[in-house]
Amino acid sequence: MPEVGLGLPLERFTLVARGDVYCVVDFVDQDAASIVLTPVPDASLDLEAAKARQLVSAWKMRAELEPQSYEVRVEQRAV
């Protein structure tokens, strides 16, 4: 999965469904985030960090309901 275009991410969440990586969500700062979908790795989607956090939260909730099928992998980088 390529790095997103906004710069080095401070936080990275890899969203996994049924063992396959669905997408990677990178947070560059408090306001900006990017999502890279596995089927289209060359095109990142830029969006507000709040919306991206909603997606990650929803995925975590789904992982609690179906722990065998959904997973959130977290990577944080020191500044």
NUGUTI-328878 format. One record per atom (N, C-alpha, C, O, CB): atom name; x, y, z. Coordinates in Angstrom, 1 decimal, padded with zeros to 4 digits. Atoms other than C-alpha are relative to their C-alpha. Glycine has a CB too. Layout:
N
CA,X,Y,Z
...
//
This chain:
79
N,000.9,-001.2,000.0
CA,000.0,000.0,000.0
C,000.9,001.2,000.0
O,001.8,001.4,000.9
CB,-001.0,000.0,001.2
N,-000.9,-001.2,000.1
CA,001.6,003.3,-001.0
C,-000.3,001.0,001.1
O,-001.4,001.1,001.6
CB,-000.1,000.7,-001.4
N,000.2,-001.2,-000.9
CA,002.1,006.3,001.3
C,-000.9,001.0,-000.7
O,-000.9,001.1,-001.9
CB,001.4,000.6,000.4
N,000.9,-000.9,000.5
CA,-000.5,008.9,000.9
C,000.7,001.3,-000.4
O,001.9,001.5,000.0
CB,-001.2,000.4,000.9
N,-000.7,-001.2,000.6
CA,000.3,012.3,-000.8
C,000.1,001.1,001.0
O,000.8,002.1,000.6
CB,-000.7,000.4,-001.1
N,000.0,-001.2,-000.9
CA,-000.3,014.7,002.2
C,001.3,000.1,000.8
O,001.5,001.2,001.4
CB,-001.2,-000.1,000.9
N,-001.2,000.0,-000.8
CA,003.0,013.8,003.9
C,000.0,-001.2,000.9
O,-000.9,-002.1,000.8
CB,000.0,001.3,000.9
N,-000.2,001.2,-000.9
CA,004.2,011.3,006.6
C,-001.2,000.0,001.0
O,-001.4,000.9,001.7
CB,001.3,000.1,000.7
N,001.1,000.1,-000.9
CA,001.2,010.1,008.5
C,000.4,-000.2,001.5
O,001.4,-000.8,001.8
CB,-000.9,-001.2,-000.4
N,-000.3,000.2,-001.4
CA,001.1,010.4,012.3
C,-000.7,-001.2,000.5
O,-000.2,-001.9,001.5
CB,-000.5,001.3,000.8
N,000.7,001.2,-000.4
CA,-001.5,007.7,012.6
C,-000.4,-000.7,-001.2
O,-000.8,-000.1,-002.2
CB,-001.3,000.4,000.9
N,000.5,000.8,001.1
CA,-002.4,004.9,010.3
C,-000.9,-001.2,000.5
O,-000.5,-001.9,001.4
CB,001.2,-000.6,-000.8
N,001.0,001.0,-000.3
CA,-005.4,002.6,010.5
C,-000.2,-000.9,-001.2
O,-000.5,-000.4,-002.3
CB,-001.3,000.5,000.6
N,000.3,000.9,001.1
CA,-005.6,-000.5,008.3
C,-001.2,-000.7,000.3
O,-001.3,-001.4,001.4
CB,001.2,-001.0,-000.2
N,001.3,000.6,-000.2
CA,-009.1,-001.7,008.0
C,-000.1,-001.3,-000.8
O,000.1,-001.4,-002.0
CB,-001.2,000.9,-000.4
N,000.0,001.4,000.5
CA,-009.4,-005.5,007.4
C,-001.4,-000.6,000.1
O,-002.0,-000.5,001.1
CB,001.0,-000.8,000.7
N,001.3,000.7,000.1
CA,-012.5,-007.4,006.3
C,000.2,-001.4,-000.5
O,000.7,-001.6,-001.6
CB,-001.0,000.8,-000.9
N,-000.2,001.5,000.4
CA,-012.5,-011.2,006.3
C,001.4,-000.4,-000.4
O,001.5,-001.1,-001.4
CB,-001.0,-000.3,-001.1
N,-001.4,000.3,000.2
CA,-008.7,-011.3,006.3
C,000.6,000.8,-001.1
O,001.8,000.7,-001.3
CB,000.0,-001.4,-000.4
N,-000.5,-000.8,001.1
CA,-008.3,-008.9,003.3
C,000.0,001.5,000.4
O,-000.9,002.0,001.0
CB,-000.8,-000.2,-001.2
N,-000.1,-001.4,-000.2
CA,-007.1,-005.3,003.6
C,-001.0,000.7,-000.8
O,-001.0,000.6,-002.1
CB,001.4,000.6,-000.2
N,001.1,-000.7,000.7
CA,-010.1,-003.1,002.7
C,000.6,001.4,-000.4
O,000.4,001.8,-001.6
CB,-001.2,000.1,000.8
N,-000.5,-001.3,000.3
CA,-008.4,000.3,003.0
C,001.0,000.4,001.1
O,001.1,-000.3,002.2
CB,-001.1,001.0,-000.1
N,-001.0,-000.6,-001.0
CA,-005.7,002.3,004.8
C,-000.4,001.5,000.2
O,-000.6,002.2,-000.8
CB,001.5,-000.1,-000.4
N,000.4,-001.4,-000.3
CA,-006.7,005.5,006.6
C,001.2,000.7,000.7
O,001.7,000.2,001.7
CB,-001.3,000.1,000.9
N,-001.2,-000.8,-000.6
CA,-003.8,008.0,007.3
C,-000.5,001.3,000.5
O,-001.2,002.1,-000.2
CB,001.1,000.1,-001.0
N,000.3,-001.3,-000.6
CA,-004.1,011.0,009.6
C,001.3,000.8,000.0
O,002.3,000.3,000.6
CB,-000.6,-000.1,001.4
N,-001.2,-000.8,000.1
CA,-001.5,013.7,008.8
C,000.0,001.0,001.1
O,001.1,001.4,001.6
CB,000.1,000.6,-001.4
N,000.1,-001.0,-001.1
CA,-002.7,016.3,011.3
C,-001.5,-000.1,000.5
O,-002.2,-001.0,000.2
CB,000.3,001.4,-000.5
N,001.4,000.0,-000.6
CA,-005.9,017.2,013.3
C,-001.1,000.2,-001.1
O,-002.2,-000.2,-000.8
CB,000.0,001.1,001.0
N,001.0,-000.4,001.0
CA,-007.7,018.4,010.1
C,000.0,-000.9,-001.2
O,-001.0,-000.9,-001.9
CB,000.2,001.4,-000.4
N,-000.1,000.7,001.3
CA,-006.5,016.2,007.2
C,000.2,-001.5,000.2
O,001.0,-002.0,001.0
CB,001.1,000.6,-000.8
N,-000.2,001.5,000.1
CA,-006.7,012.5,006.4
C,-000.1,-000.4,-001.5
O,-000.7,000.3,-002.3
CB,-001.1,-000.7,000.9
N,000.1,000.6,001.4
CA,-006.4,010.3,003.3
C,-000.4,-001.5,000.2
O,-000.1,-002.1,001.2
CB,001.3,000.1,-000.7
N,000.3,001.4,000.0
CA,-007.9,007.0,002.5
C,000.5,-000.6,-001.3
O,000.3,000.0,-002.4
CB,-001.6,-000.2,000.2
N,-000.4,000.7,001.2
CA,-006.4,004.5,000.1
C,-000.7,-001.3,000.0
O,-000.6,-002.1,000.9
CB,001.6,-000.2,-000.1
N,000.7,001.3,000.2
CA,-008.7,001.7,-001.1
C,000.8,-001.0,-000.7
O,001.5,-000.7,-001.6
CB,-001.4,000.3,-000.7
N,-000.8,001.1,000.6
CA,-007.1,-001.6,-001.9
C,-000.2,-000.2,-001.5
O,000.7,-000.4,-002.2
CB,-000.3,-001.3,000.8
N,000.2,000.3,001.4
CA,-008.8,-002.0,-005.3
C,000.6,001.1,-000.9
O,000.9,000.9,-002.1
CB,-001.4,-000.1,-000.3
N,-000.6,-001.1,000.8
CA,-007.4,001.4,-006.4
C,001.1,000.7,000.8
O,001.0,001.8,001.2
CB,-001.1,001.1,-000.4
N,-001.1,-000.5,-000.9
CA,-004.1,001.9,-004.6
C,000.7,001.2,-000.5
O,001.4,001.9,000.2
CB,001.0,-001.1,000.2
N,-000.7,-001.1,000.5
CA,-002.9,004.6,-006.9
C,-000.8,001.3,000.1
O,-000.3,002.4,-000.3
CB,000.3,-000.2,-001.5
N,000.8,-001.1,-000.2
CA,-005.7,007.0,-006.0
C,-000.4,000.2,001.4
O,-001.3,-000.6,001.9
CB,-001.2,000.0,-001.0
N,000.4,-000.3,-001.4
CA,-006.0,008.4,-002.5
C,-001.1,001.0,000.0
O,-001.2,001.9,-000.8
CB,001.2,000.4,000.9
N,001.1,-001.0,-000.2
CA,-009.1,010.2,-001.3
C,000.3,000.9,001.2
O,000.5,000.3,002.3
CB,-001.3,-000.8,000.2
N,-000.2,-000.9,-001.1
CA,-008.5,013.3,000.8
C,-001.3,000.4,000.6
O,-002.3,000.7,-000.1
CB,000.8,001.2,-000.5
N,001.2,-000.4,-000.6
CA,-011.1,014.2,003.4
C,000.4,000.5,001.4
O,001.5,000.5,001.9
CB,-001.0,-001.2,000.2
N,-000.2,-000.6,-001.3
CA,-011.6,015.9,006.8
C,000.3,-001.2,001.0
O,-000.2,-002.3,000.9
CB,-001.3,000.7,000.4
N,-000.4,001.0,-001.0
CA,-010.0,014.0,009.7
C,-001.2,-000.5,000.8
O,-001.3,-001.6,001.2
CB,001.0,000.6,001.0
N,001.2,000.4,-000.8
CA,-013.4,014.0,011.6
C,-000.8,-001.1,-000.7
O,-001.2,-002.0,-000.1
CB,-000.9,001.2,000.3
N,000.8,001.0,000.8
CA,-015.1,012.1,008.8
C,000.8,-001.4,-000.1
O,000.2,-002.4,000.1
CB,-000.2,000.5,-001.5
N,-000.8,001.2,000.0
CA,-012.2,009.6,008.6
C,000.0,-000.7,001.3
O,-000.1,-001.9,001.4
CB,001.5,000.4,-000.4
N,000.1,000.6,-001.4
CA,-012.3,009.1,012.4
C,-001.4,-000.7,000.1
O,-001.5,-001.7,000.8
CB,000.2,001.1,001.0
N,001.3,000.6,-000.1
CA,-016.0,008.3,012.0
C,000.0,-001.4,-000.7
O,-000.5,-002.3,-000.2
CB,-001.1,000.9,-000.7
N,-000.1,001.3,000.8
CA,-015.2,005.6,009.4
C,000.8,-001.0,000.9
O,000.4,-002.2,001.0
CB,000.8,000.2,-001.3
N,-000.8,000.9,-000.8
CA,-012.5,004.1,011.7
C,-000.8,-000.5,001.2
O,-000.8,-001.7,001.6
CB,001.3,000.7,000.5
N,000.8,000.3,-001.1
CA,-014.9,004.2,014.7
C,-001.1,-001.0,-000.4
O,-001.4,-002.0,000.3
CB,-000.7,001.2,000.6
N,001.1,000.9,000.5
CA,-017.7,002.5,012.7
C,000.6,-001.4,-000.3
O,000.0,-002.4,000.0
CB,-000.6,000.5,-001.3
N,-000.7,001.2,000.3
CA,-015.2,-000.2,011.6
C,000.3,-000.8,001.3
O,000.2,-002.0,001.4
CB,001.3,000.2,-000.9
N,-000.3,000.6,-001.3
CA,-014.1,-000.8,015.2
C,-001.3,-000.6,000.6
O,-001.3,-001.7,001.2
CB,000.6,001.1,001.0
N,001.3,000.5,-000.6
CA,-017.8,-001.2,016.3
C,-000.4,-001.3,-000.7
O,-000.8,-002.2,-000.1
CB,-001.1,001.1,-000.2
N,000.3,001.2,000.7
CA,-018.3,-003.7,013.5
C,000.9,-001.2,000.4
O,000.5,-002.3,000.5
CB,000.1,000.3,-001.5
N,-000.9,001.1,-000.4
CA,-015.2,-005.6,014.6
C,-000.4,-000.5,001.4
O,-000.1,-001.7,001.7
CB,001.4,000.6,000.1
N,000.5,000.5,-001.2
CA,-016.7,-005.8,018.1
C,-001.1,-001.0,-000.1
O,-001.3,-002.0,000.6
CB,-000.4,001.1,000.9
N,001.1,000.9,000.3
CA,-019.8,-007.4,016.7
C,000.3,-001.2,-000.7
O,-000.2,-002.3,-000.5
CB,-001.1,000.8,-000.8
N,-000.4,001.1,000.8
CA,-018.1,-009.7,014.3
C,001.6,-000.1,000.0
O,002.2,000.1,-001.0
CB,-000.5,000.1,-001.5
N,-001.5,000.0,-000.1
CA,-014.5,-010.2,015.6
C,000.8,-000.9,-000.9
O,001.9,-000.7,-001.2
CB,000.4,-000.3,001.4
N,-000.7,000.9,000.9
CA,-013.7,-013.0,013.3
C,000.1,000.6,-001.4
O,001.0,000.2,-002.2
CB,-000.8,-001.3,-000.1
N,000.0,-000.6,001.4
CA,-014.5,-010.9,010.2
C,000.6,001.3,-000.2
O,001.1,001.6,-001.3
CB,-001.4,000.1,-000.4
N,-000.5,-001.3,000.1
CA,-013.4,-007.4,010.9
C,001.1,000.3,001.0
O,001.1,-000.2,002.1
CB,-001.1,001.0,000.1
N,-001.1,-000.3,-000.8
CA,-010.2,-005.9,012.3
C,000.5,001.4,-000.3
O,000.4,001.8,-001.5
CB,001.2,-001.0,-000.2
N,-000.6,-001.3,000.2
CA,-008.6,-002.5,012.8
C,001.5,-000.1,000.5
O,001.7,-000.4,001.7
CB,-000.7,001.1,000.7
N,-001.5,000.0,-000.4
CA,-004.7,-002.4,012.8
C,000.4,001.4,000.1
O,000.2,002.2,-000.7
CB,000.8,-000.8,-001.0
N,-000.4,-001.4,-000.3
CA,-003.2,000.7,014.3
C,001.5,000.1,000.0
O,002.2,-000.7,000.5
CB,-000.6,000.5,001.4
N,-001.4,-000.3,000.0
CA,000.2,002.2,013.7
C,000.1,001.5,000.3
O,-000.5,002.3,-000.4
CB,000.7,-000.4,-001.4
N,-000.3,-001.4,-000.3
CA,001.4,005.4,015.3
C,001.5,000.3,-000.2
O,002.3,-000.5,000.2
CB,-000.5,000.4,001.4
N,-001.4,-000.3,000.2
CA,004.6,007.2,014.4
C,000.3,001.2,000.9
O,-000.5,002.1,001.1
CB,000.2,000.4,-001.4
N,-000.5,-001.1,-000.8
CA,006.6,009.4,016.7
C,000.4,001.2,-000.8
O,001.0,001.0,-001.9
CB,001.2,-000.5,000.9
N,-000.3,-001.3,000.7
CA,007.1,013.0,015.7
C,001.4,000.4,000.3
O,001.9,001.4,-000.3
CB,-000.9,001.1,000.3
//
